[in-house]
Amino acid sequence: MPPRTFLSCAISSLLCLSCCAKAETFNTQFLAGSAAQSDLSRVYQGNSLLPGDYSLDIYVNEEWKGRFAVDVRDSERDLRLKKKDFLRLGIKPQVLSKSRAGKINLATLNPMIRAHLDAGRLALNMTVPQATLDSKWRDYVDPAFWDRGVNGAMLSWQANYYRSALRHGQSEGNGYASFNSGINLFGWQLRDSSSYSYSRRGQAHWNNNTRYIQRGLARVDGLLRVGESYTRSGLFDSIRFRGMSLASDIRMLPDAMQGFAPIVRGMAQTNALVTVRQNEVIIWQQNVAPGAFAIDDILPTGSGGDLQVEIAEADGRSQRFIVPFSSVPNMLKAGVWQYDVTAGEAQVTGLGQHPGFAQGTLQYGFSNLITGYSGTILSPHYQSMLAGAGLNLALGVLSLDVTHASTRQRNGRRSEGESVKLGYSKYVQQSGTSFSLAAYRYSTQGYYTFEEAIQRYDAKNMPWSPERGHQKNSFNLNFSQRLGADAGALYVTGTLRDYWGSTRQAREYQMGYSNSLGRVNYSLALSRTRDGWGEHETRLSVGLSIPLSVGNMPAWLTANAAFEKRRYSDSNIGVSGTAGDSNRWSYNANFTHRRQGHATASLNTSYKASASTFSGSWSQSSEYQQAGIGLSGSLVAWRDGVLLANQAGDTFNIVDAPGASYAAINNDGTDRTNADGKGLVSSLSPYRKNAIVLDTSTLEGDIALDSNRKEVVPWAGAITLTRFTVDRRHSFIFRAALANGRPLPFGTEVTDSRARTLGYVGQGSLVFVRSNSAPSRVLVHIAGNSNHACAIDRPVITLKAGINRCF
């Protein structure tokens, strides 16, 4: 090992000892020669604190729980924590004695619970048996430590332009851009969600989806919102409104108590444009490559309302289907509340009527077996009441509720009816079977939802369609089954809808099978759709996926074939993967063939720059030509400037490390600090710990960090700030010896004349120090019969010749 490398390792080890010291002393008798005289007291005695109150970071089994006030009376035998703070550590309260003392001595708890003080880091490390922990609070951080962040403004965007031209000259171009902007001020958040759509046919439209001001309230685990938004109850269908709401924010609860978001799956036959709508509003749009796709990053605007998916193929064809997003309530753990209180005016797209209304819902977990829920909607022309329960039975989770609604029409006549919803889900772990009926719903002829009632009252502006019809029956089925370690997996999904006053039905069925043979993955899928107008399509597809390596970079070879009406329809073969530094490039190249003999070549690619992500698509056939471009990213403006990120986000962290220029953040080579040492992280998880790590190996120049890792727990939508302290001092190495010519003791501390630590003595009597400039005088602290220090005046900074004497 080269001497300088060994020296660096030795000095790094000493520095680690100085900041992460343990309570045990170090026996200097194990050191040979004069090294036994090293004064290591600052290493092994640094774990003692004088009695008093300290603000310490507490870790339970290495998991950070927050910063608490600790009464240190004895560093080893008497560490006291307020009882209310102890109960926030996620430890079962049964470990406490029946004493009502205001403070708990951590050293007198169960002998299996150990508390160790790390004075160097001002941290208290607790080791707790797993059985003593309350598992539901795992990874949960107490609201007292959630960070509301700094004042600032933000903007996230996703934009794309898609153009296709047929051989006969007809062409179509579509542009779409979505913007989520906001201002954070004193803990309040102003938010605006808008989009712009453009068509070459002359249609351009700016749409404002939501605009509101909000603030999180930890005491009620909820979010207060004023403005234009969507109701978020899990019982009634979501509806856009203008007014005020106070509703539970499930993200504030521990992970085990949270819900899910829908995943949209489908099959594109060309470079296609996928558009997802909810309540007639576009909430997601992007180009996809030929083949199967799964979209798992959609954030629905409410907790009710199906997702309408459209796949616009490059050759002009279009597929449409619905992803059910039912409002069947979930079971809640015992003692957990979920609520929603809303008051305002309904804002249904395309209607001139905006009736005022009030809505309230409540869910409560009575026990592990029963969850009860109820709700009401009150409006001048509409009233409804809902009551139901969820049952956690041995045969599965069953929910049943009944809603009664009364609707007054424009002519004064009143319609009354009921809607019954039945939900069921079951997962059999032993067999890997997952079955859900979410859900069956039957509505009598006189029953209307709130949105249907508004549409009916304003019927002159709203012609009937299957999507807006008066629904009678709705049936959603989801079934999946693992068939064994080597037998693959099977899934079946289905949807059936019919409407009062019409014989039309909408039906959708999908079933599929997937497995692997060695490194080759293969799948089969069969789907049949029938919309409300009677149009139907049956499609069988077969797919293969084989892992490859292209230039030492991972890649996949995929092949798919599809059949319609028992005949071959189309097929494609493609290669996809990543390339470049930090996988900045991603690509997907495909060759597609259709039954009519048309062949298409297509390419999709994206590039992650530091400030934005760029994407592009191109395809060419004898029938058409297509091209598309896309752009996404985020921007945050605060008191010290403007920062950019290559991903759209909502909760941000600003990294401020002056002097740490172009350092990689969180081991992602595409996210780096700028020339001033500032960077932006756009993908934080609210109410959870987020590690912010700087890669010190990428730092330029002779600088070091006090710590390259910090943690932040943000409120949703916050702009948090993480500061890193950078040591810009220069490194100096020189040889030295005692006055009698003997080497200096290894590990001895070196300070300046003001007792400020500069460094340590390394192997071979080399002195390593960090200072703003070459030191004029250093002190070497030596331990013997009596502690003393020798001094080196004006040391000669060289390794080639000369030894500095320490007198």
C-alpha positions, -999 to 999 in steps of 0.1 A, spaced: 0 0 0 15 34 -9 26 54 22 3 83 15 -26 60 11 -18 42 44 -14 76 61 -48 88 48 -64 56 61 -48 60 95 -57 96 99 -93 89 87 -96 63 113 -84 87 140 -108 113 128 -137 88 130 -127 79 165 -128 115 175 -164 120 163 -178 85 170 -161 77 203 -173 49 225 -175 49 263 -147 23 266 -112 36 273 -82 27 250 -53 10 267 -23 29 255 0 0 268 -8 -18 236 10 9 217 47 2 211 75 25 220 69 62 224 34 58 209 23 47 244 28 83 255 1 96 230 -25 117 246 -57 100 234 -79 114 261 -100 134 237 -107 101 219 -117 79 247 -130 104 272 -152 124 248 -182 104 258 -188 122 291 -211 152 294 -213 175 324 -247 172 342 -274 193 326 -301 194 299 -291 186 263 -308 184 230 -299 150 217 -308 130 186 -323 97 198 -319 65 177 -339 33 185 -322 3 169 -303 28 146 -336 44 135 -337 82 141 -368 91 162 -362 128 166 -344 154 187 -354 155 224 -344 173 256 -325 148 278 -316 155 314 -281 141 317 -273 135 354 -247 107 348 -235 99 313 -238 62 319 -262 56 348 -288 84 348 -302 97 315 -337 110 320 -364 117 293 -398 132 298 -425 105 299 -444 121 270 -413 121 249 -406 85 257 -440 75 244 -430 91 210 -402 66 205 -424 37 192 -417 16 223 -446 -2 239 -456 17 271 -458 -15 290 -421 -13 296 -427 16 320 -433 11 356 -465 23 372 -447 53 385 -462 86 375 -429 104 374 -426 132 349 -392 119 337 -381 83 329 -346 72 338 -336 51 308 -310 32 328 -338 17 351 -359 2 323 -360 -34 312 -324 -47 314 -328 -57 277 -332 -20 268 -298 -3 267 -291 34 263 -257 46 252 -246 82 250 -225 94 221 -213 128 233 -192 134 202 -224 134 180 -248 146 207 -268 114 201 -284 88 224 -285 53 209 -310 29 223 -310 -9 217 -345 -23 222 -358 -59 217 -380 -63 187 -409 -76 208 -408 -44 228 -413 -22 198 -448 -12 185 -444 -23 149 -471 -1 136 -449 30 142 -419 16 122 -404 43 100 -428 68 115 -415 102 127 -434 122 153 -451 153 139 -430 175 162 -401 169 139 -418 175 106 -402 204 87 -424 231 72 -394 244 52 -385 279 40 -405 304 21 -403 301 -17 -420 294 -50 -421 262 -71 -430 251 -106 -432 216 -120 -440 209 -156 -445 181 -181 -449 191 -217 -449 172 -250 -457 177 -287 -469 148 -308 -473 150 -346 -484 123 -371 -489 126 -409 -506 100 -431 -494 92 -465 -524 108 -482 -514 142 -467 -537 144 -437 -517 153 -406 -524 160 -370 -504 177 -343 -512 178 -306 -494 197 -278 -500 193 -241 -484 209 -211 -493 205 -174 -481 229 -148 -482 225 -110 -471 258 -94 -472 272 -59 -459 296 -33 -450 286 3 -452 314 29 -450 310 67 -462 274 65 -492 281 42 -491 267 6 -508 282 -24 -512 257 -52 -524 259 -88 -527 230 -113 -533 240 -149 -528 226 -184 -526 238 -219 -537 217 -249 -531 226 -286 -543 210 -319 -531 220 -354 -568 221 -363 -569 254 -345 -581 242 -311 -562 256 -282 -574 255 -246 -561 266 -213 -577 247 -184 -574 254 -147 -579 222 -127 -574 232 -91 -563 264 -73 -563 266 -35 -545 275 -4 -538 248 22 -521 240 55 -514 207 72 -527 202 107 -509 175 126 -533 175 156 -561 162 134 -539 143 108 -556 164 82 -553 191 56 -572 224 56 -579 236 20 -596 267 7 -603 273 -30 -610 251 -61 -603 214 -55 -619 180 -54 -637 162 -26 -616 134 -13 -640 112 6 -637 74 1 -674 70 3 -690 93 -23 -678 99 -58 -653 127 -61 -666 160 -74 -649 193 -82 -659 222 -59 -651 257 -49 -651 263 -12 -634 249 19 -626 214 31 -609 197 61 -600 161 54 -577 134 66 -543 132 49 -536 95 50 -499 101 43 -496 114 79 -504 80 93 -479 52 95 -473 32 64 -494 2 75 -525 24 77 -523 39 42 -541 31 10 -532 26 -27 -533 43 -61 -545 26 -92 -521 12 -119 -530 17 -155 -520 -12 -178 -523 -15 -215 -508 -24 -248 -496 1 -274 -491 -11 -310 -471 19 -322 -454 50 -308 -487 60 -291 -500 89 -271 -517 77 -239 -541 101 -222 -557 95 -188 -588 115 -178 -608 116 -146 -641 135 -144 -634 148 -180 -601 164 -169 -567 152 -183 -546 141 -154 -518 123 -173 -505 123 -209 -473 109 -224 -458 91 -253 -452 54 -249 -433 29 -270 -449 -1 -287 -457 -29 -264 -471 -33 -229 -470 -4 -205 -478 1 -168 -484 36 -154 -480 37 -116 -473 74 -109 -508 87 -116 -522 109 -88 -560 110 -92 -578 142 -84 -601 125 -59 -607 92 -42 -637 83 -65 -643 84 -102 -631 59 -128 -601 67 -150 -608 69 -187 -578 58 -208 -572 66 -245 -544 51 -265 -540 72 -297 -519 52 -322 -495 69 -346 -515 55 -376 -547 72 -365 -563 42 -347 -575 47 -311 -583 24 -281 -604 34 -251 -610 16 -219 -618 24 -183 -597 16 -152 -621 12 -122 -613 34 -93 -640 25 -69 -649 44 -37 -654 13 -16 -640 21 18 -610 3 33 -609 -13 66 -593 8 94 -572 -3 123 -589 -1 157 -590 34 170 -582 51 136 -604 79 123 -608 91 87 -630 121 80 -639 147 54 -659 179 59 -665 200 28 -687 231 20 -689 251 -12 -702 252 -47 -701 222 -71 -682 228 -103 -691 202 -129 -673 205 -162 -696 218 -190 -725 229 -168 -737 263 -159 -753 253 -126 -731 255 -95 -753 245 -66 -740 250 -31 -736 219 -9 -721 205 23 -706 171 26 -694 151 56 -681 116 60 -667 97 89 -650 63 92 -638 46 124 -622 14 132 -641 -1 162 -619 -31 163 -599 -54 141 -631 -69 130 -654 -40 123 -651 -6 107 -681 17 106 -687 46 82 -714 71 73 -718 103 53 -742 128 40 -745 154 12 -769 183 16 -778 206 -13 -809 227 -22 -820 202 -49 -803 170 -35 -799 152 -3 -783 118 4 -774 97 35 -750 68 36 -744 41 62 -722 10 61 -697 -12 77 -666 -32 68 -662 -67 83 -628 -85 86 -640 -120 84 -622 -153 81 -635 -157 45 -622 -122 36 -629 -85 40 -665 -76 32 -680 -41 30 -716 -33 26 -733 1 25 -766 16 15 -771 52 2 -805 69 1 -808 99 -22 -835 124 -29 -833 146 -60 -856 175 -70 -857 181 -107 -862 214 -125 -900 208 -129 -903 203 -91 -908 166 -92 -887 146 -67 -870 113 -73 -859 90 -45 -839 58 -46 -812 37 -31 -778 24 -41 -763 -7 -26 -726 -13 -28 -709 -46 -19 -672 -50 -17 -651 -80 -11 -614 -89 -11 -594 -118 0 -557 -128 -2 -548 -164 5 -511 -164 14 -506 -202 13 -519 -204 -23 -509 -169 -35 -545 -162 -44 -558 -126 -45 -595 -120 -51 -614 -88 -50 -649 -78 -60 -646 -40 -57 -674 -37 -61 -709 -47 -71 -732 -17 -71 -769 -17 -78 -789 16 -80 -827 18 -82 -842 39 -110 -849 68 -87 -813 70 -74 -788 96 -86 -754 105 -75 -747 142 -68 -731 148 -101 -758 129 -120 -784 150 -102 -767 182 -113 -765 170 -148 -801 160 -148 -811 194 -134 -791 210 -163 -801 184 -188 -804 209 -217 -766 213 -216 -757 177 -211 -768 151 -237 -769 115 -227 -739 93 -232 -728 59 -217 -702 77 -197 -728 101 -183 -758 78 -182 -780 70 -152 -761 39 -140 -780 8 -129 -755 -20 -123 -717 -19 -119 -696 -50 -114 -658 -50 -111 -638 -82 -107 -600 -86 -100 -584 -120 -95 -548 -131 -95 -532 -164 -87 -496 -176 -84 -494 -211 -98 -462 -222 -80 -425 -215 -81 -421 -227 -117 -457 -224 -130 -461 -187 -133 -490 -164 -124 -525 -159 -138 -548 -128 -136 -584 -120 -146 -601 -86 -145 -635 -76 -157 -660 -47 -157 -697 -46 -165 -719 -16 -166 -755 -9 -177 -778 21 -175 -814 28 -168 -834 38 -199 -810 21 -223 -803 -15 -234 -766 -7 -240 -740 -22 -218 -703 -16 -214 -681 -47 -208 -644 -52 -205 -626 -85 -198 -589 -92 -195 -570 -124 -186 -533 -131 -187 -506 -155 -178 -469 -149 -172 -439 -171 -165 -402 -175 -172 -381 -202 -188 -345 -197 -177 -338 -160 -183 -366 -157 -208 -399 -141 -195 -430 -148 -215 -467 -138 -212 -501 -144 -228 -530 -119 -226 -566 -121 -239 -589 -90 -238 -624 -83 -250 -641 -49 -248 -676 -37 -256 -684 0 -251 -718 16 -245 -724 20 -282 -720 -17 -290 -686 -16 -305 -664 -46 -294 -629 -59 -299 -613 -92 -290 -575 -93 -288 -549 -120 -280 -513 -111 -275 -481 -131 -269 -449 -115 -255 -413 -125 -248 -386 -106 -229 -349 -116 -229 -322 -98 -209 -291 -87 -229 -260 -66 -225 -251 -38 -250 -217 -24 -244 -216 -35 -208 -249 -18 -202 -281 -37 -194 -308 -41 -221 -339 -61 -229 -350 -78 -261 -388 -79 -264 -411 -95 -289 -449 -94 -291 -475 -107 -315 -513 -100 -314 -543 -116 -330 -578 -101 -336 -609 -119 -348 -589 -152 -348 -564 -138 -373 -529 -124 -371 -531 -87 -364 -496 -73 -357 -462 -80 -341 -431 -61 -330 -396 -68 -319 -376 -43 -299 -346 -35 -278 -346 -12 -247 -321 -2 -221 -300 25 -206 -267 40 -216 -242 68 -207 -228 82 -175 -252 75 -146 -277 59 -171 -286 94 -183 -298 79 -216 -327 55 -220 -339 41 -253 -364 18 -269 -361 8 -306 -389 -12 -323 -398 -28 -356 -435 -35 -361 -454 -54 -387 -491 -54 -394 -514 -79 -411 -520 -56 -441 -482 -58 -448 -473 -24 -434 -440 -23 -415 -430 5 -390 -397 14 -375 -398 35 -343 -374 49 -317 -380 64 -283 -353 80 -262 -349 102 -232 -320 121 -216 -316 132 -180 -298 165 -178 -291 182 -145 -319 208 -150 -345 189 -170 -354 156 -187 -358 155 -225 -375 129 -245 -382 122 -281 -400 97 -304 -399 90 -341 -416 63 -363 -418 57 -400 -439 34 -422 -453 33 -457 -486 47 -443 -476 74 -419 -448 93 -402 -447 104 -366 -424 125 -343 -427 138 -308 -407 156 -282 -411 160 -244 -398 180 -215 -402 177 -178 -386 191 -147 -390 214 -117 -380 248 -105 -377 263 -70 -371 300 -63 -360 311 -28 -342 339 -11 -308 328 -24 -317 322 -60 -333 297 -84 -326 260 -87 -337 234 -112 -343 196 -111 -347 171 -138 -379 155 -123 -413 169 -116 -421 170 -79 -441 186 -52 -420 183 -20 -385 196 -24 -352 199 -6 -325 226 -12 -290 214 -6 -267 242 5 -230 232 7 -209 263 -1 -177 252 -17 -189 217 -26 -192 224 -63 -207 198 -87 -211 171 -59 -234 142 -67 -265 141 -46 -279 108 -33 -256 88 -54 -274 100 -86 -249 113 -111 -277 133 -128 -284 153 -96 -255 176 -87 -248 208 -69 -240 238 -90 -209 259 -90 -220 276 -57 -226 242 -40 -264 244 -42 -287 217 -55 -323 207 -57 -339 173 -48 -375 170 -61 -387 136 -50 -390 137 -12 -415 115 7 -436 137 30 -438 129 67 -410 104 63 -372 104 68 -354 113 36 -316 109 35 -297 137 17 -262 124 9 -234 142 -9 -208 121 -27 -175 135 -14 -155 116 -40 -168 140 -66 -157 171 -48 -131 193 -65 -102 209 -47 -89 204 -11 -121 205 8 -139 182 33 -174 180 48 -182 178 85 -207 151 75 -219 140 41 -253 127 52 -282 145 68 -319 136 72 -350 157 66 -387 150 74 -408 174 53 -444 184 54 -462 176 21 -454 204 -3 -426 219 18 -394 234 5 -369 222 31 -333 234 34 -303 212 43 -270 229 50 -237 211 49 -206 226 66 -176 225 43 -141 226 56 -122 247 31 -89 246 50 -58 233 31 -40 201 40 -3 202 51 20 173 58 55 175 72 80 155 91 88 162 128 106 146 158 111 153 194 140 175 205 162 144 211 155 132 175 131 104 185 98 101 166 66 117 178 41 93 194 16 80 168 -19 94 171 -9 124 192 -32 154 188 -19 186 171 -34 220 179 -27 256 174 -17 280 202 -54 286 209 -60 248 215 -80 244 183 -75 210 168 -55 210 135 -47 173 131 -28 143 144 6 126 142 6 98 117 28 68 111 65 75 106 63 107 127 45 125 98 23 154 110 -10 159 92 -28 192 97 -56 213 81 -54 250 82 -63 281 62 -26 288 56 7 272 65 7 272 103 34 294 120 32 274 153 18 240 162 16 222 196 20 184 199 3 171 230 23 142 246 12 122 277 37 110 302 40 112 339 25 146 335 7 159 304 26 184 284 30 197 249 60 205 227 59 232 201 71 234 165 77 270 153 75 278 116 74 242 104 90 235 70 62 220 49 81 193 29 85 156 28 117 154 8 142 168 33 144 183 67 128 172 100 111 198 122 121 196 159 94 198 186 107 216 217 
